[in-house]
Amino acid sequence: MKVLLYLEAEHYLRKSGIGRAIKHQEKALQSAGQAYTTNPNDDYDLVHLNTYGWKSWRLMKAAKKSGKKVIMHGHSTEEDFKDSFIGSNLISPLFKWYLCQFYQEADAIITPTTYSKSLIAGYGIKTPIFVVSNGIDLSRYQESQNKEAIFRDYFQLTKDQAVVVCAGLYFKRKGIEDFIKVAEQLPHVRFIWFGETNKWVIPAKIRRLVNKHHPANVTFAGYIKGDVFEGAMTGADAFFFPSKEETEGIVVLEALASRQHLILRDIPVYQGWLDDKSAELATDVSGFVRAINRVLAGHSQKIEAGYQVAQSRRIEQIGQELIKVYHHVFNQSFDNVKNHQP
């Protein structure tokens, strides 16, 4: 069996969670020795779609017409589409309808958490849904004094400067407003936000916050990968991710793999795999401030428990889980499949 991993508009999505997810899929299949291609013109037996564009729809229809199985990856939901782009809340019901066309047409759906599965199933989708984490390459996020030095030099951080990092698109949903409010209450701490979005497609209020309406201790660094980002993940004092809605959160997995202190918003997606033993959880600005102060004071001891979570989602394990789903879909035998539980 040969699998086609397909990502439409990869150039535009490479900085997003979906763009990174397909790279994780490639790494997972490589680790498991599974034959795959990313070229839709190659021969293949099963297609694993990651996007929802017109080319993806045509590929799905053509694959099914030729008798090939189609798996749709449930990266997106109506809930995580809201509070993102300009007008996203107005058109979210239409977006949900559009997603459902793909989910209903596929032979199966893979989605990263039981939470996202519950959302998609709640749309009335009858297609079998399998839960498989996006996974994490543990080897990329090991402590490196060299990478950490590159990170601190890049941002001209002094040796004793406390620094808190975050990563995400410039979306209200990502908690960018609370990130700034927390920074205002902790002026002695440097706050760095990695990631970016075209500013002309986000609401004016968020655009103003990113451009200039934020305190001097906040830096919007843009999209940075490699040594600077990996050094930040292990070398910062904490990873603060106040997102209000996720289907999993690859950056959370990266922080866990980095043995980093995590401060997260207590939202349903983390239930069942992250709790107050592996991360600091809070619901509002005052709670986030207290959590960061606990970490900076050395009163939070949750790193190893968090790393154990990352280990349970290591890329090699995900490769085996993907292959299991592929084979069951290929053979159309869903009856005896137990969904992976995070």
Buried (B, 14 or more C-beta within 10 A) or exposed (E): BEBBBBBBEBEEBBBBBBBBBBBBBBBBBEBBEBEBBBEBEEEBBBBBBBBBBEEBBEBBEEBBEEEBBBBBBBBBBBBBBBBBBEEBBEEBEEBBEBBBEBBBBBBBBBBBBBBBBBBBBEBEBEBBBBBBBBBBBBEEBEEBEEBBEBBBEBBEBEEEBBBBBBBBBBBBBBBBBBBBBBBBBBEEBBBBBBBBBEEEEBBEEBBEBBEEEBEEBBBBBEEBEEBBBBBBBBBBBBBBBBBBBBBBBBBBBBBBBBBBBBBBBBBBBBEEBBBEEBBBBBEEBEBBBEBBBBBBEEEBEBBEBBBEBBEEBBBBBBBBBBBBBBBBBBEEEEEEBEBBEB
